Amino acid sequence: MTRHYLNKRAFAQRLGITEGALGTLNMPEPDVIVGEGPRATRGWSVKTIDEWNAKRRGSGNWSGKDAPKARK
């Protein structure tokens, strides 16, 4: 069975952000690395991306003491 992974561009598209914005985030470890050296391609499964996105702080994911104060 062939497994499919998303590269950085597809990762960003799945989240609805640019690759540049994705680069500012603390991304999860890749599930696979294809090739060697600085030109190696990293890949993430959809499951890895979705689980990471559900846990990261961001729009709609604030909770507890780190939550922004409501404006009055």
Buried (B, 14 or more C-beta within 10 A) or exposed (E): EEEEBBBBEBBBBBBEBEEEEBEEBEBBEBBEEEEEEEEEEBBBBEEBBEEBBEEEEEEEEEEEEEEEEEEE
